[in-house]
Amino acid sequence: MRWIAPARVGDIELGLPTAHAGPLGAKLVSDADPLVMPLPHGPMRGHAVTPLHALAPRAAAKDARLHPLLSLVDVFRIGRARDRQVAAAELRAWL
């Protein structure tokens, strides 16, 4: 995912929590500010991560099962090696 759909971390915006700020946050270690998928009326402020698709944040806000999966994908896109290992284990558990 890092090479197919690279992510850019941008300015502070409102959005849905993702990567280490998302549903897997308890299992991932982070020393940075929270990351979010930009969404105009999102519940959290953080550094915006370019979404996998332009409609992904809105779809994730409406679907409780999709949000954790997109957050997991963002871990693969921007996470460190240890974070990607944790995300891989979580993905195996989902499958």
N, C-alpha and C positions, 0 to 999 in steps of 0.2 A: 504494500500500500504506500510505503514511503516514496517509491519511485513512480508508481502509476498515478497517484493522486496526492501529490505533495501539499502540505498545509502551510499556510502562513499565519503567524500570530501577529495580530495588529493592535490597534488602540483599544482603550476601554470602551465597552458598549454594554447594552442590556442584551440578555439572551438566555438560552438554556445551558445549564452546566454541562460540560463535556470533559472527556479525558479524565484527568485526576480529580477534577471538581464534580464529575458526574456520579452516577450510581455506583461505580466501582471505587470511588474515592477512598473508602476505608481500607482497601487492599493495596492502594498505590501510595508511594511516598512522594511528597512534593514540597518544595521550599519556595515555589513561585506563587504569584497571584493566580486566582481561579481563571480557568479558561471557559469560554462560552461560545455556542453557536449563535450568531447574531439573530435576534428576534426582537422586533420593535417593542413588544410589551412583555419581555421575558422576566423571569423572577429573580435574576441575579445579574450583578455587574461584574465584568471581568474582561480579560483580554480576548478579543474576538479571534476565532479560528475560522479560516475559510471553510465553509461547509463542503461536504462531498458533492452535493448538488444544491442548487439555489433553493429548492423547495424542501430540502431535508429538515431544516429547523421547524418549519410549520408542521410537517408530517410527524416529527418526533413529539411535538407539543400535544398533538391529538392522539397519539398511540403510545400507551404506556409500555408496550413490549419493544417498540422500535427505538425509543430513546436510549435504553441501555446498550442496544446493539450499535447504534451510531456512535455512542460515546466510546465503545470498545474499538471501533474502527479508528476513531481519532487517536486513541492510545497508540495504535500501530503507526499512524501517520506522524505523530510528533513526540511520542514517548521515548524514554531512555531504554536501554537494553533490558534492564530488570523489569521495567513496566511492561514492555512487550512480552516478556515471558509470562507474567501474571495474566495479561490479556489473552495470550494463547491458551493458557489453562482454562480461563473462563469461557473462551469460545468453544473449546472441546466439551466443556460441561453443558453448554447450550445445545450442542449438536447431539 
